[in-house]
Amino acid sequence: MGKKRKHSETQTAEPTKKDEGAPERPTRTLLGWKVKDEAKQQTQSNTDSSQFFRNKAKVMVTCSRRINYRKHQDLYMWMAKSPSGQSVKFLVNAVHTMEELKLTGPFLTFSSNFEKDAHWKLLKEMIIQIFGTLKEHRKSKLYHDHIFVFSIVDDHIWFRNYQISVPHNESDKMARGGLNKMTLIEVGPRFCLNPIKIFIGSFKGPTLYENPFYVSPNQIRALEKKQKAGKYAKKVKAKIRRKMHELSN
């Protein structure tokens, strides 16, 4: 018969406890092994970056029904910062599309006279908020390939759109000294804005500015009709005088 084992030998060994100070095993991902501390830092940085920029400012563009690029009636345009910002009403003149211009083929620039009066400063700020790119926007580019030019001539805002053209080699690389040969090519469209009124609220409120030189297109057409009617009356009178002269002689 075999020898009996002692009671101390038959006791099972207690499981060894993990050392609390030992580093935890990294987790495996598709990109490789990742330590939990690094994962926590990455998730925290992602949340911080998402909280750093939130694009809450949106630009909405709307138009009236049955509108086309060749309008036989007057074209008005509103700019407003809703819900409580200022708003301005423009009369759009001298609209030319790319088909009419027959041209080949943002960076915002303003003429110096935008700093002349208070209402031009306000319009400049509204244009920057509408057409400008927000800082550190996720869709913003690191370079500028277009230039939007706003200039004031005869109390009108003239808009031009230019493309920055830089010569490149066959390998699609910038040629030496290409920046010195950089040119601007107008790509359109072009139009003219005649400010009518600026309101303190969004499409409502007291009037901050009213253009004293503005004449509605309906009044202009009525004056043209009167002038044409005056020309016709002069022709009728001239015919009558001619007939009277012939009868008298």
ROLUMNU-690718 format. One record per atom (N, C-alpha, C, CB): x negated, y, z negated. Coordinates in steps of 0.05 Angstrom, whole numbers, plus 5000, padded with zeros to 4 digits. Glycine has a CB too. Layout:
% residues N
XYZ...
***
This chain:
% residues 249
498349765000500050005000498350255000501950004976499250445014497750695015497950854990498650855038496151034988496151214964498351424967493451344961499551494945501551704945500151974945503351684921501352164961500252424963501052584938501152574988499352764931499952934908502153134915497453084898503453234895505653424899504653684911507053484873502253764904501154014915500553994944498554094900499853744954499253714982501853714999497753454986504053614987506553605003507953875006508453414990507154064990508454334992507654465019507554514968509754565032509254705058507954975053511854745073506255035072504755295070506655525076502355295089506455725060508155965063507256115088507956145038509256225103508456375127506956625121510956455143504956665136503256905131504757155139500556885147504657355122505957615127504257775146506357765100505657925163504258105182503058335168506158205204500758405177499358635165500758885174496358635173501659045155503159285162501359485177504259415137498759475171496959665184496159585212494559705168496759335221495959245247497559375269496258935249496359435292497859565314499959375326495959655336502159485334504259325347503559245375506959475346504659025384504058925411505359105431505058625414503859185452505159365472507159215489502959485491509059365500511159255516510259255545513759405513511159055560510459035588512559155606509958735596511759325624513559455643512659395672513659755638514159505691513459455719510859595726515659555737510159805712507759955718505359855701508160245713505759655684503659555667504459545638501159725670502459515620502859505592503159785581500659355577505059825563505560095552505760075521508160215564504260245508504360245479506860405470501760385467508060325448510560445439510160735433511660305415507860805422507361095416507361255441504761135400506061145462506061295488508861315500504161155508510461095497513161095507514761315493514460825504514461325466515861535451515161805460515361495421512461855464511562115473512662185501508462125473512761975518513762025545516762095545513261785563518261945529521162005528521662285515522661795512519962345495520262605482519562835502518462625457517462785518516662995538518863025559514062925551520062795567522262815587524662975576523162535595525362925550527563075539526863365535528362955512524263425528523463705526523563845553520663725514522663705574522663825600525463865610521163655620527363685604530063715612531363945597531663465608530563985572531664205557530364475565531364155527527964455577526564705584527964855606523664645592529064715626530364855648533064715654528564855674535064865654537764775661538964975681539564725636539564885704540565055725543565085721539964945753544365285705547165345701548265555720547665425673546365705732547165915751547565795778545066145751549965815789550565715816551465945833552765495814550965925859551866125879554065995895549466215897556466115894558666015909559266195933561265995891559466075956560066215981562766125991557766166003564566315996567266256005568066466026569366255982569966406042570866586063573866556067569366526090575066736082577866726087578466506108578966996097581066446111581766226130581466316159584666136124580866116175580566156204578466366211583266236216576166356198574066546203572066416222572666636177570966566241568966456259566666666261570166396286564666596276562266766278562767006296559866616288564766996314565467226330568167326321565467156361568267536305570767636293571667886308570367706263574267876315575468106329576568316309577768016347576668246283577468426262575068496245579768296245575568656224573468756207572568526188574369006191570068526181568868326164567968466138566468186177569068376116568368476089566968256073570868586074565068336057563668136040563468236012560768086051563968055993563868115964561467985952566468025950560168125934558068005917558868055888555168125924558867845872559767875844558167685827562767825842557667765803556567585782558767525762554067725768559967285766562167205750561167085724564067005765562767085702565467195702565667485694567167035683563567605683563867875672561868075684563567875642560467985705558468165716559568375735556368015729557768535747558668735766559368595793556468945771560868735810561568645836561568875855564368505836560968815881560769025901562168925926557869105906563469115940564769045966563269185988567769145965562569026009561169126032562869106057558568966036562369276076563369246103560969156120564569516114561168926133558968806148559168906177559068496147557069026186556869126214554568996228556669436214554569026254552268956271551368666266549869146267553168476266552568196262551568076288555068036251549267956288548067826311547067556303545767996323547967346318547167076312544667006328549466876318543666766324541266676338541766636368540166416326544266566375544966526403544866796418547766406406545667006404545567266418542767376418547367466403541167326397538467446396536567296414537467426368536967036418535266876436532366886426535466966465531966836400529366846388528066566386529466966360525466546384524066296380524066216351521166306390525466026347525465926321527766026304522965996308524966296009524766576015523366735994527466686019522166896019520867086001522167356004517767096007523167475982524767715983522967965983526867735960523568146001522168406002524168626004520068416025523668845991525469075991523869325998526869105963525269506012523969766018523769935993525569916040522070125993521570285969523870465961519070465974525670535980527870705973530070565957529070825997529770305951531570175932531270275904531169875932528970405898528570525871529470815870525670495864530770905891531471185893533771265874532171265921535971115875538371175860539170935843540671265878540970985823541670775805543370555819543270885782545070635837546770425850545070245869548970565866542970355880541170185897539569995879539270355914538870085856537469905837539269675828536470055812541869735823543769535816544169335838546369655808544469435863544769255886542269075890545369415911539969185886537469025888537468795868534969205884538268855843538368635823540368425830538968755796542668505841544668305849543768135872547368445856542368255891541268105914539167905905540068305935537467985886535467805875536767565862533567955855538867615846540267395833541667205852542267505813542467305875543967135894541966995913545867305911540067135924538367015945535766905933537767215966534966995910532366905899532466625888531467095877530166495886529866225875529166255845527766065890530566105828529966115800527266005793532065965784525966115773523266035765523365755754522166225744521365585764521165305755523565145761520465295725524965215783527265045792526164785804528965195813527664575800526664305808526464285839528464085798527964455853527864445882526164675894530664455894524864825877523265045887520664945899522665255865519665085919517265005933514865165922517465045963512465045926510065175917509065385937507864975912510465415960509565595980512065745991508065446003511565946007513666106020513466086050513566406010515565996064515465976093517466166106516065696101519066306091520966506102520866756085523866386102521466976098521567236085524267366091519167426094525667436070528167596073527567886068530367486053528168046088527468336086530068486083525868426111530168656062532468836057531369126058533868776030532469286075531569566077533969746080529669606102533769996069535870186070535370396091536170326042537170406110537070606132539870726136535970476159540070986134542671126138544771026118543671096166543870986093545670896071546970626077547871106066545570456093546370186099544169996091547170156129544769756083542769546078542569376102543569386052540169366114539569206137538068956129537969376158539068726139537968466132536568346156540068276122534068246151532568096172531367846159530368286184531167636175530067386166527767316184532267156167525367286171522967226186521766966177520867456183520466826196519066576190516066636190519766356209514566536171511666566170510366366187510566546140508966456208507666276227504666296223508466346256503366056218500466046215499465846235499665956186497365906251496365716271495065476258494265856289495565236270494564986261493064836283496764806250491264656275489864486294491564256303487164396282490364086321491763846330492263646307490263716352490463646287490863476264492663586243488163416251494263796251496163916233494864036208498363716225492464146212491064286191490764576198488364146185490664746178490365026183487665086195490865196157487665246217485165316229483665506212485665436257481065516217479365696202480065986208476365646208480466146187481366416191484266436199479666546211485866226193488766236202490366436187489965966198489666486161491166686145490966966157490166686116488667026169488267286182489967306208485367336188490667076220492267076244495167026239491166876264495967036214498766976207500667196218499166966176502867096230504867276242507667216231504767246273509467406236512267376228513967356253513167606210515667146253517567106276520367126265517066826289521967306277524767336268526367106278525967606279527666976260529366736266532266796262528466506249533067026252535867096249537266936228537267046275539766996223541267216236540667486224544267156233541767686236541367956226544168086223539568126245544368256202546868396198546268646181548968216184548368816179548169066165550469086144548369306184549769166120551669186098552169476091550669026073554769556092555569826085556969816058557269956107555769906036557069886010559470076008555169955987561669965998564170125995564570205966566569956005564770005948565170065920563669855903568170055913562869945879561669765859563369775834558669845853564269545826566069525802564469425778568469345808565269495755563869415730564469125723564769595707566669015732567368745726567168565751570168725715567968315748567968135771570568165786567567845761570468295809572768355827574868525813574068095835574168675792576068845778574469035760578068665761575969205746574769395728574369665739572169285718573469855723572970125732570770135754572070305709570870345770568970375792566470505783570270545815564170375787561570485780560570675802559570265775561070605827560070765849561970735872557170675857562470955886564070955910562571115932566871085905562370995955560871105977562371345988560270895999561371595986562771825997562771846027561672075985560971696040560671706069562171486083557771706077563571316068564971086080567571176093565470876059567971086118570471126132571470856141569971326157573870796135574970526142575070486172577770486129574770246181574970196210577670266222574369906216579870246206582470316216582570616223584670246196581370786206581371066212579671126237580271226188577470976240575771026264577270946289573170856262578770726289580270646312582570836318581470366308583870946297585971146301584871396314587371216274582471486305581271726317580571666347578771806302579571426352578971366380581371366398577571096382583671266387586171266402587071556407588371116387586771726387587572006391585872146412587372156364583272086412581572206432582272106460578572136425582871846462583671746488586371866497583971436487588171896477590672026484590272316493592672016460588472456480587872736487586772756515585972856468585072556523583872556550586172516570581772336552588072336564590272276583591972526586591972036573592572666564594172906565592773126582594773016537590173146579588673336595588873276625585773346586588773016632588972926660591772996671588472626663593872956655596573016664596873316669598672926643595873486651595973776654594473866679594973916629592173736683590573806707592073746732587773666706593473516733594973446757597273646762596173166755598573726740600773926743599774186753602173966716597474276743596374536752595574516781593874606735594574276789593774236817596174256836592373976821598474126827600874136844601974426845602973946833602074566823602974846823601275016841602974956795598674966841596875126858597375066887593875066851597874806894598474736922601174856931598574436925603174856913605774976921605575286924607974916900604075406907603875696909602275786933602575806884600575616944598875686967599775526992595875626961
***
